Amino acid sequence: MAKFLTALPVYDEVKHVNDVLDQVRGYSDHVLVVDDGSTDGTGELLARRSDVHVVTHGENRGYGAALISAFEYALKNGFDYLVTIDCDGQHVPQRIPALVEACDGVDLVSGSRYLQIFDGDSEPPQDRRRINFLITARLNELLGLSITDAFCGFKAYRVSALSSLALTEHGYAMPLELWVQAAKLNWRIKEYPVPLIYLDEDRSFGGSLDDGQTRLEYYNLVVDRSLAAFSTDRPLCEAAEKNLE
């Protein structure tokens, strides 16, 4: 039987972490929390739980860095599949088993909030929907993909495929670098419909990136940089050749 891990990147989620973990534990025997330098009491709550594994970053390194730590943990501990899910209450843990099942025979199953309309779907913030639409369209054009949601954090990975990645982006733009590498490595990819849930809470993307136009420009820069790195980064090219054998 396939062994899967569910991993949650966490930063200052004291209001949500226990409720979300209680739900996730109902659908996953193995749960990892990557505490990315929380200072709001999240770490103390996690220390009281004996039903999850915790990796702690001594300081806040970024969403992408937390996911990279989850990838490394899954590779080192013999898991077949890895599910990533955010800890802010915007994903539905009940769908974890379905994502794992959908990952059979592919390398990446990516949740999409725009494949299907669900009862109770939220209205996304306009600037975030616009940026997602523009970046998703650009990735499709450049990489020959046909995805509908470039930024959904609810995903399932075939763990053995993760060893071919060479990720360097540590912030919220890391998924874009991942899309570039996954496409160039000829990963088998599918999307899976998930509800569109936005809570009435503000998210900070960090300093100047809270401005939508600045964030869009940075995301495009990361896409360009990732494409250039793939053609010039020797270790990644070697990993690509190995993965395509």
N, C-alpha and C positions, 0 to 999 in steps of 0.2 A: 504494500500500500504506500502511495506517495506521502512523503512527509513535508508539510508546509509550515512556514513561519509567517506570522502577521506582525509587521513592524510599524510603529507609530513615531514619527518625528515630533518632538514636543519642545515648546519654548513658552514658558509662562502661561500654562494652561490649567492653573489651579482650580478654576471654575468648572472645567469640563473633564479633567483627566480621569477621575474615579468613575464617573458615570459612563464615559466612553469605554474605559477598560472593562467595566463590568459587562457591558454589552458584547465587546469583542471576545471576551473569554467564553461566552456562550457558543461561539462559532469557531474557535481556534484553540487547540491545546497548547500551542507554543506561541507566546507573545513576547515581543521585544519592544521596549520603549527606549528611544534615544533621546535623553534629556540634554538639549543643546544649551546648557549653561543657564537654566532657569534660576531666577532670583525671587520669585513670588511665593515660594512655599511648595511648588510642584515637586521638587526633589524630596522634601520631607514626606509628602503623601506617598510617593513611590517607594520610599524606604520602608513604609509600613506594610507593603504588599509582598506576599510570598508567592504569588501566582504569576508573576511576570519577571522576565529578565530585563535588566536595566544597564545600558551603556551611558556613561555620563561624560559630556564635554565640560572641561573646567571653565570654559567661557563660551559665550555665544559665537558660533562659527558660521551659522547659516543653515537654511532649510536643505540646500543641496548637500552640505557637509554631513548633515544628520542622515540623509538617505544613503550617502556613500558609506557611512559607518554601518548602516543596516545591511547593505550589500556585502560588505566585508564579513560581517557576522554570519550571514546566511551561507557564504562560501566556506567559511572555516568550520561550520558546525553541521555540515552534511545534510542540508535541507534540499529537497527537490524543487520546491516552489517557494517564492516569497510574495506575499501580498503587502502592499503599502497602503496605509489609510491615515488620513489626517485626524487630529485629536480635537478639532474644534466643533464637532457635532454636525459637520456638513456632509458626512458620508454615512451610509447605511450599513452597519456591520452584518446585518442579515444576508447581505449579498456576497460575503467573503467566500463561502463554499462554491457559489456559482462561478466566481472569477477563477478559482482554482481549477474547477472542472473545465472551464473554457480555455484554460492554458494548456490543456493536453494537445500536444502536436504543434504548438506554436511557442515562440520565445517571449512574447509580450502580449498581454491583454490589457488594454488601456480603457478605463472608464470614460464614457462620454455622456455629458449632460445635455447633448443636443441631438442625439440619435432618435430619441423617443420622448414624447410628452407624458409625464406622470401626473396623476391627481395631486394637487397641492404643491406643484413646482413653484419655486420662487421666481421673481423677476430679478435678473442679475443687474448689478450696478452697470450703468451705461458704458463708462470708460473701460471697465474690465471686460465686458462683452466685446466691445469694439477692438480692443487690443488682442484678445483671444482670436477673434475672427481674422484680423489682419495677419497675425503671426501664423495661424493655422494654414491660411491660404498660401502664405509664402513658403512654408515648409512643404506643402503639397506640390507646389510648382517646382521648387528646387530639387526635391528628393524623390518625386514620383510617388508620393504617398496619397492616400485618400482619407485622411483622418478628419474628424469634425471638432475635436477638442484637444488642443495642444497642452493644456495646463491642468487637467484633472489629476489629482494626486492618488486616486484610487486605482491601483494597478496590480497585476499579477505578473511575475517574471519566472521563467525557467532559470533556476539558479545557475546552472552550468554555463548559460550564455553570458552571465554577468562578468565572468572572468575575462572576456574579450574587450570590456570597456576600459577607457582611460579618461576618466572624468576629472576635470579641474575646476569647474564652476561650483562655488560653495553657496551661492544665494538662490533666490527664486528662479533664476534663469537656467539653473542646471537641467531641468527637463528638456530645454531646447537643445543643449549639447547632447543629451541622451538621444533625442530623436535623430539628430544628424548621424551620430555614431551607429545607432541601431539600423538606420536605413542603409548606410554605407557598408555595414557588415552583413547585409542581406538577411536581417532578422525576419522571421515570420511573425507578422503583427495582425492583430484584430482588435476591434473596439467592442465594448460591451455597454449597453445603455444603463445609466444610473440616474436617479432623481437629481433634479437641480435644486439645491438647498443653499440659500444664503441667509445667515443669521444677521440680526440687526447689531452688528459690531463692526468697528473700523479695523482694518488690517493695515499695519505699517509695512511697507516694503523696504524701508531703510533710507532715511535722509532724502536726498533729491529724487529717489525713485518713487516717492509718494506722488510726484507729479506724473500724470498719465503720459504726456508726450515724452518726457525724459525717459520714462520706463520703456516706452515703445522703441525709442531710439537705442536704448541699451540692449533690449532683446534682439533687435536686428543686428547690432554689433556682435552679440554672442553667436548668433547664427552664422554670420560671416566668418568670425574667428574660428568657430568649430569646423566649418568646411575647409578653411585653410589649414588648420591643424591636422586634419585627417590626412591630407596629402603630403604633409611634411614631417609628421611625428612618426619616426621610425618604429618605436615599440607598438604603436597602434596599428600601423600597417602590417607588421608582422602578426599581430593578433588577428587582424582581418583575414590574412592568408590562412592562418591555422583554422579559423572558424569556418572557412569556405571549402576546406579540403573534403 
